[in-house]
Amino acid sequence: MPLPADRLLRHSVVTCLLLHSLVLMAFCFHHAATSCSKRCYCSESETWGKTVRCSSLRLTEVPQDIPNDTRRLYLDFNLLTTIPTNTFLELPLLSELDLSHNELVQLEPGAFQGLTESLQVLDLSSNKLMTLNPEAFAHIRARANLTYNPWHCDCNLQRVMPLLDLEPTSLAGIVCQTSEPEDVGAQGTPFLLAKDLDLCVVLKKTTDVAMLITMFGWFTMVISYLVYYVRHNQEDARRHLEYLKSLPSKQGRSEESSTISTVV
């Protein structure tokens, strides 16, 4: 049975309104996801995709409204001191990240989470980094610029470097400003070139000394227990001997019995 004309018209109007609403919502969501950050400058090209520049804005934290289709992000010349966990998780296409000329002293675990497949260039130069946390990079294989940081070369850094998946040439930017121990001659030397340096030697010596002290302590305890055990047994034996001496002998008892029999 065919629908009345007015009912069919209302149905068509409602359908059109719903479709229009869905299209408008999709456009709004797309615009919100791809529009530029309020404080930053954005540009786009066929070759590089979307580039977002947030340079020299005296930022103390990474903006939260970076478009998720950003491919190059410049945050250089700001006042960032740390990169928190999952900061760039919503930027799956990011291939180049510039964090140079900030005040970075720490990269939290998972700081670059989500960039494992996309990130190709990472600039951390001219900051205040002294050591690296392998958990911060989350298997990032990018080419990193690590120059002009006050690197402190010690046993911890020596153990961490093999755990990093950064391109090997990236680690050439780690030049020791300070070192521990201080007398190994690492200051001013690129860490990769100082292959003969064993910065864990002090820790190994400390560990060896600690083991010797522990073994000596256990040995002393065993000797002390043995001495106590021997002395305790000697004291028990002496007391037992004195007790036996205090008892009347069998011969004395026999003579006493004979005397009693004679008298009787």
Steps between C-alpha positions, in 0.01 A plus 500: 500500500667829392576762765300823499682788333527712818637205702755420229604864493551510878701178484722645227555823696596312817743279304659801338536674835665193653744467212579869517564473874734203454695679229525813712620300804757318289624831362522647849694203633733509199551874538570463873751224432680672211471873582807682627594549863388838637849629580691336216545561129400227253584440139438212263662370185468195278859399575523546877134490607395713793770694686427659837740762635482586868846652524605781736167519683647454851293182537543306824304200373411347165165634368217250518325619183764396246315362191524123480601510132816697580813364335757755615485669840737776613510576871848652506606806701246454778515432875412130511665321792354151459309287252224309684381150413285469184549865402494418128272198510233672286744587221538171310631664180774708663830446316709795623508645852717796601544551875832682480594808705273426794571431869444126485652312792275192493322276252240293682441131413279481191564864408503409130245220524307458175779628273678169452398457136483861381777706662810538286670815635524604866689812605589520871804722464582797723309383805608400852491123467767319702392139451256292295207288608450215249135470605440855376573408140272194482698335216526821297735444205527862392814694412552714807706813558635479856772763478557790740364335811697478829535121480625328815684187390484234768428132545126557468536670160740230384245230583208691349643574155486140368128495589416790268362436151599842367713508187861435610621830354265679739706393800806677359343821627554395862815684607600456864492829687551324834581141587513259788768411591651839418853379433425273201549778246147493357428873524466659158502163327217363281374202696504264201868572440587413859454128445789404727356686796342284767289736705359210699840409646430695819165328539665163441763576763234615740302182433812286553577676827141458612516128419826463692356682798190282487708181475722616786192574708358152437839341572526695827151390600583133429827516695328677788230233508759221494695662784181545699396142428839357612511711814143413584577128463817534708304669776236228493772234510670670797177524692420138425846393617465696823163339555649154453780581743251609759329159495629228750718237330402133476802397716394732779152355490638140516724574802211666676281196438774264633540702816129490568496120449791448746337708763187303468 
